[in-house]
Amino acid sequence: MRNFFVFMIALAVNGATLKAQTQVQTTIDIDIEGLGDGRVMVGFTTSPELSPQGNSLNVDTLAQNGRLVVHPPIEGLNIVRVYLKQFDMIVPLEGGGSLTFGANGGRIDFPLMPGDNINVRGRIVDGHVEADVTGTEAAVVATNLEWETLAERIFYDSLSVAVVGPNGIGEEGYRRLEREYNEYLNAKYGDKPLPALEWLMEHSDSPVAGYVLAWHSYTISEMLERDPEMVERARTGIYGPMIDARLRRMEVAKEVASELSEGDAAPQFTLPLPDGSMLSLADVKKDYIVVDFWASWCGPCISGFPKMKEYYELYGDRLEIVGIATNDNRSAWLGVLAKHRLPWTNLLDIDNAVAKRYGARSLPTKIILDADCSVVAIFVGEGEEFYNKLDKLLK
């Protein structure tokens, strides 16, 4: 019996020793010239969908003379996003208050595994951060291939402020920014593959290929045609769950590739309201329902709100509008709702899943349903045809 207890004690001691040995320290060492004692937000997500709901840890702290060292207690693969908070854009809203955007110009992304030692060295130049990230091949590749070059970051940051700001830019201003951006991309890349796809074609055997596939998701369909065996290999690695999540979304998109047609039963869904409670399509009881897919960054969507308000006031006793902000973030969505005071039902489709089930590839997309949730008509873009249809149905 004594030997049995000695044996059990030895097992416990050895188990504790093994556990201590496996708890390795993970380090992110940040040193940004020009940052000073500025605030830095470091977020970690374990979600294979790369969704904000998957955040396991957020560190919001102050640098000291541009220097910050973080030892996150992570388990397994994490995707890290470093935000330099001094680049936050604060946009005043009508009626008081403001909306804060984390600027893309102050953002750095890379994958992280337990035990990694990552060094972020950079400097602030012309309103954005230029950084070199070293320590692992994955971190180096991730930052070198990051698609938001300075011009692209400026475009998206400007668009966020311009669309949500107190004066707005309207559809004409949005189209101008969009045209300038497309001209820039055409001039930069022409007919050449975008950098992530070009890298994959040259480094298909790299252990980091799975990360590039998942993060730059447009490359998956390209590589499935060019080198399907490479995609299958990548799915067996640590980035496999991320790739599988992307593939699942692609399958959903294929299911609705033909889009809905008149007379089809509309897919049911349940999404969050602004107060965080959930609402299902089946909860909406009116003669007709308009499912309006839009986004806070979509100028044409927002420019259509005034006329939608007119029609909602005119036909609201028989008509409900269910606005679904898709591929959007919660803060920007709430900011637009506060500014424009939209009187109808508003929901958030943060991962674009419902929009894909409905085949809403362009914004805005408006789908009219009857009381049985069957499709009556589908309209893409802003136009009089949508309002003429409502008049015909409801007058």
C-alpha angles and dihedrals in degrees: 000000000000090000089051092056091046088051092050092048090051090052091051093048093047090047092052091047092050092049091051090049092052095051096089122181119249119205136194110185112192124189117169120177110226095020095103113175093337127148119263127193116203114189128188126198127188094181113120086212088058086232124160088235087067095062109130097180140011122192115196110180146135126266118223111227089334095311128116131161120195127188104191117196094226131162120205128342117348131178111222126209118189115197122189099214095205087076093059111130114222113201119190116229129214112264093027136294128076143239122233123212123194099228118233088220089069098046133106123182131190141144120259134197129189110277095025117138108206125186120199112193121174151122138233113250128175096338099316139076124252109198140174114209118198138166103084135035089239093056093047094049093044095055095039091054097042104135097212100092116177093272093050093047092051090049095054095041092049091047093052093053095040096052098042099033121108095262100037124200102243126216094301093055092046092051090049092054091045092050092050091050093050091048089053093051092047092050092047101044108013108174094340120114114261112261098261093052092045090051092050092050089056099038105035092142095052116119086226093059091093092059092049091049093051099040095044093041096178086073094066097073090043093051093044086063097040102037115000092170089061091055091050091050091050091051090063093057133079091279092054096104090054091051092046090052090053091047091052090054090049090053090052089051090051091052090060096034090117088049125217120307131205110283095025119129108253115239113256119238143174120211138166124269121217091269091055097253118125130246130190128208087240089063092064111092116185136116089255134015126200113205103201117193111201142139138219090242094051110101096190090051093054094042088060095057098090094058092042088055090053092053093043090054090046098047104018094119090067102019133067123189115208106197112200116193104206133194086008139122125246099240094051091045093051090046093056091046090052094047099045098032095219108203099202133077112297126196135175123231095185098173096040092241098132093044089054092050088054093045091240099159097153129048132264100032118168121194120189115211130186126228090278091054093249118145113259100172142342126217127186117199130001115306145135092252091077093053092043088055092052090051090051092050100041109030 
